[in-house]
Amino acid sequence: MLTDSLRRGMHLGREGQLAAEGAVALLYRYSRRTLAELIRAGREWEEETSLPIRRRRVNMDDEGS
């Protein structure tokens, strides 16, 4: 009975370890994907909301000199 309980405890411990490692792996993948998505969304936002570049008019003839 003791060996059966020990074996069951080791099995549950191993499953707990695998679950924890899987959770960390998923969080790592999710965070990298989310970061890339946030950066892309930020660039799109800048493109959509940025003001057009103002250009100065330069007089091409010599009237002002």
MIMILUM-238623 format. One record per residue: x, y, z of N, C-alpha, C in turn; residue number from 0; residue in one letter. Coordinates in nm, 3 decimals, m for minus. Example, Ala and Ser with C-alpha at 12.3 -4.5 7.8 and 13.67 -1.06 7.14 Angstrom:
% residues 2
+---------+---------+---------+---------+---------+---------+---------+---------+---------+------+------+
|    n_xx |    n_yy |    n_zz |   ca_xx |   ca_yy |   ca_zz |    c_xx |    c_yy |    c_zz | finu | keba |
+---------+---------+---------+---------+---------+---------+---------+---------+---------+------+------+
|   1.319 |  m0.569 |   0.780 |   1.230 |  m0.450 |   0.780 |   1.320 |  m0.330 |   0.780 |    0 |    A |
|   1.285 |  m0.225 |   0.708 |   1.367 |  m0.106 |   0.714 |   1.290 |   0.003 |   0.787 |    1 |    S |
+---------+---------+---------+---------+---------+---------+---------+---------+---------+------+------+
***
This chain:
% residues 65
+---------+---------+---------+---------+---------+---------+---------+---------+---------+------+------+
|    n_xx |    n_yy |    n_zz |   ca_xx |   ca_yy |   ca_zz |    c_xx |    c_yy |    c_zz | finu | keba |
+---------+---------+---------+---------+---------+---------+---------+---------+---------+------+------+
|   0.082 |  m0.119 |   0.000 |   0.000 |   0.000 |   0.000 |   0.087 |   0.126 |   0.000 |    0 |    M |
|   0.199 |   0.122 |   0.072 |   0.290 |   0.236 |   0.078 |   0.353 |   0.263 |  m0.059 |    1 |    L |
|   0.392 |   0.157 |  m0.129 |   0.453 |   0.175 |  m0.262 |   0.351 |   0.230 |  m0.362 |    2 |    T |
|   0.225 |   0.188 |  m0.348 |   0.121 |   0.239 |  m0.436 |   0.098 |   0.388 |  m0.412 |    3 |    D |
|   0.095 |   0.429 |  m0.286 |   0.078 |   0.571 |  m0.253 |   0.199 |   0.652 |  m0.299 |    4 |    S |
|   0.318 |   0.595 |  m0.285 |   0.439 |   0.663 |  m0.329 |   0.439 |   0.680 |  m0.481 |    5 |    L |
|   0.401 |   0.573 |  m0.550 |   0.395 |   0.578 |  m0.697 |   0.292 |   0.682 |  m0.743 |    6 |    R |
|   0.176 |   0.684 |  m0.678 |   0.071 |   0.780 |  m0.713 |   0.118 |   0.923 |  m0.685 |    7 |    R |
|   0.187 |   0.942 |  m0.574 |   0.241 |   1.074 |  m0.542 |   0.344 |   1.121 |  m0.642 |    8 |    G |
|   0.431 |   1.030 |  m0.686 |   0.532 |   1.066 |  m0.787 |   0.464 |   1.100 |  m0.920 |    9 |    M |
|   0.362 |   1.022 |  m0.953 |   0.289 |   1.048 |  m1.078 |   0.221 |   1.185 |  m1.075 |   10 |    H |
|   0.156 |   1.217 |  m0.964 |   0.092 |   1.348 |  m0.952 |   0.195 |   1.461 |  m0.952 |   11 |    L |
|   0.309 |   1.437 |  m0.890 |   0.415 |   1.537 |  m0.890 |   0.466 |   1.563 |  m1.031 |   12 |    G |
|   0.483 |   1.454 |  m1.107 |   0.530 |   1.468 |  m1.246 |   0.426 |   1.542 |  m1.330 |   13 |    R |
|   0.299 |   1.510 |  m1.314 |   0.195 |   1.580 |  m1.388 |   0.189 |   1.727 |  m1.349 |   14 |    E |
|   0.210 |   1.756 |  m1.222 |   0.215 |   1.896 |  m1.178 |   0.331 |   1.970 |  m1.241 |   15 |    G |
|   0.447 |   1.903 |  m1.249 |   0.564 |   1.964 |  m1.312 |   0.537 |   1.992 |  m1.460 |   16 |    Q |
|   0.480 |   1.894 |  m1.529 |   0.449 |   1.913 |  m1.671 |   0.347 |   2.024 |  m1.692 |   17 |    L |
|   0.249 |   2.033 |  m1.605 |   0.148 |   2.139 |  m1.616 |   0.213 |   2.276 |  m1.595 |   18 |    A |
|   0.303 |   2.285 |  m1.498 |   0.371 |   2.413 |  m1.472 |   0.461 |   2.451 |  m1.589 |   19 |    A |
|   0.535 |   2.354 |  m1.643 |   0.621 |   2.383 |  m1.758 |   0.539 |   2.423 |  m1.880 |   20 |    E |
|   0.426 |   2.356 |  m1.900 |   0.338 |   2.392 |  m2.011 |   0.280 |   2.531 |  m1.996 |   21 |    G |
|   0.244 |   2.567 |  m1.874 |   0.190 |   2.702 |  m1.849 |   0.295 |   2.808 |  m1.878 |   22 |    A |
|   0.418 |   2.784 |  m1.836 |   0.525 |   2.880 |  m1.862 |   0.552 |   2.891 |  m2.012 |   23 |    V |
|   0.552 |   2.778 |  m2.081 |   0.574 |   2.781 |  m2.226 |   0.464 |   2.858 |  m2.297 |   24 |    A |
|   0.339 |   2.836 |  m2.257 |   0.228 |   2.908 |  m2.319 |   0.236 |   3.058 |  m2.291 |   25 |    L |
|   0.267 |   3.093 |  m2.169 |   0.281 |   3.235 |  m2.136 |   0.393 |   3.301 |  m2.215 |   26 |    L |
|   0.503 |   3.230 |  m2.230 |   0.616 |   3.285 |  m2.306 |   0.577 |   3.308 |  m2.451 |   27 |    Y |
|   0.515 |   3.208 |  m2.513 |   0.472 |   3.223 |  m2.652 |   0.367 |   3.332 |  m2.666 |   28 |    R |
|   0.273 |   3.334 |  m2.573 |   0.166 |   3.434 |  m2.579 |   0.222 |   3.574 |  m2.562 |   29 |    Y |
|   0.316 |   3.592 |  m2.469 |   0.370 |   3.726 |  m2.446 |   0.450 |   3.775 |  m2.565 |   30 |    S |
|   0.526 |   3.687 |  m2.631 |   0.601 |   3.729 |  m2.749 |   0.507 |   3.766 |  m2.862 |   31 |    R |
|   0.404 |   3.688 |  m2.882 |   0.307 |   3.715 |  m2.987 |   0.233 |   3.845 |  m2.958 |   32 |    R |
|   0.194 |   3.864 |  m2.833 |   0.121 |   3.983 |  m2.794 |   0.209 |   4.107 |  m2.810 |   33 |    T |
|   0.336 |   4.097 |  m2.773 |   0.426 |   4.211 |  m2.787 |   0.439 |   4.251 |  m2.933 |   34 |    L |
|   0.457 |   4.154 |  m3.021 |   0.468 |   4.183 |  m3.163 |   0.339 |   4.245 |  m3.216 |   35 |    A |
|   0.226 |   4.195 |  m3.168 |   0.097 |   4.249 |  m3.212 |   0.077 |   4.391 |  m3.161 |   36 |    E |
|   0.119 |   4.419 |  m3.038 |   0.107 |   4.555 |  m2.984 |   0.196 |   4.653 |  m3.060 |   37 |    L |
|   0.315 |   4.610 |  m3.096 |   0.406 |   4.696 |  m3.172 |   0.345 |   4.727 |  m3.309 |   38 |    I |
|   0.292 |   4.625 |  m3.374 |   0.230 |   4.646 |  m3.505 |   0.111 |   4.742 |  m3.494 |   39 |    R |
|   0.029 |   4.724 |  m3.391 |  m0.086 |   4.811 |  m3.372 |  m0.041 |   4.954 |  m3.344 |   40 |    A |
|   0.067 |   4.971 |  m3.270 |   0.119 |   5.104 |  m3.244 |   0.167 |   5.173 |  m3.370 |   41 |    G |
|   0.234 |   5.098 |  m3.455 |   0.280 |   5.156 |  m3.583 |   0.163 |   5.196 |  m3.671 |   42 |    R |
|   0.061 |   5.110 |  m3.675 |  m0.058 |   5.144 |  m3.753 |  m0.125 |   5.270 |  m3.698 |   43 |    E |
|  m0.133 |   5.281 |  m3.567 |  m0.193 |   5.398 |  m3.503 |  m0.116 |   5.524 |  m3.540 |   44 |    W |
|   0.016 |   5.516 |  m3.535 |   0.097 |   5.633 |  m3.572 |   0.072 |   5.673 |  m3.717 |   45 |    E |
|   0.066 |   5.575 |  m3.806 |   0.043 |   5.606 |  m3.946 |  m0.094 |   5.670 |  m3.969 |   46 |    E |
|  m0.194 |   5.621 |  m3.897 |  m0.329 |   5.673 |  m3.914 |  m0.348 |   5.811 |  m3.853 |   47 |    E |
|  m0.279 |   5.840 |  m3.745 |  m0.305 |   5.963 |  m3.672 |  m0.198 |   6.070 |  m3.689 |   48 |    T |
|  m0.088 |   6.037 |  m3.753 |   0.017 |   6.138 |  m3.765 |  m0.024 |   6.246 |  m3.864 |   49 |    S |
|   0.019 |   6.366 |  m3.835 |  m0.011 |   6.479 |  m3.923 |   0.077 |   6.471 |  m4.046 |   50 |    L |
|   0.026 |   6.518 |  m4.159 |   0.111 |   6.518 |  m4.279 |   0.228 |   6.614 |  m4.260 |   51 |    P |
|   0.336 |   6.584 |  m4.325 |   0.455 |   6.669 |  m4.315 |   0.427 |   6.801 |  m4.385 |   52 |    I |
|   0.451 |   6.912 |  m4.313 |   0.430 |   7.044 |  m4.374 |   0.554 |   7.080 |  m4.454 |   53 |    R |
|   0.531 |   7.123 |  m4.571 |   0.642 |   7.165 |  m4.658 |   0.635 |   7.316 |  m4.675 |   54 |    R |
|   0.749 |   7.379 |  m4.665 |   0.756 |   7.524 |  m4.688 |   0.764 |   7.550 |  m4.837 |   55 |    R |
|   0.697 |   7.652 |  m4.876 |   0.709 |   7.694 |  m5.017 |   0.833 |   7.778 |  m5.033 |   56 |    R |
|   0.908 |   7.743 |  m5.131 |   1.031 |   7.817 |  m5.160 |   1.011 |   7.887 |  m5.293 |   57 |    V |
|   1.033 |   8.018 |  m5.295 |   1.019 |   8.097 |  m5.415 |   1.138 |   8.065 |  m5.506 |   58 |    N |
|   1.109 |   8.022 |  m5.626 |   1.216 |   7.981 |  m5.717 |   1.275 |   8.097 |  m5.797 |   59 |    M |
|   1.205 |   8.209 |  m5.807 |   1.267 |   8.320 |  m5.883 |   1.338 |   8.416 |  m5.789 |   60 |    D |
|   1.409 |   8.508 |  m5.840 |   1.496 |   8.596 |  m5.762 |   1.427 |   8.725 |  m5.719 |   61 |    D |
|   1.299 |   8.729 |  m5.703 |   1.229 |   8.852 |  m5.667 |   1.265 |   8.897 |  m5.527 |   62 |    E |
|   1.284 |   8.807 |  m5.436 |   1.309 |   8.843 |  m5.298 |   1.452 |   8.888 |  m5.273 |   63 |    G |
|   1.547 |   8.865 |  m5.361 |   1.686 |   8.901 |  m5.334 |   1.724 |   9.033 |  m5.391 |   64 |    S |
+---------+---------+---------+---------+---------+---------+---------+---------+---------+------+------+
***
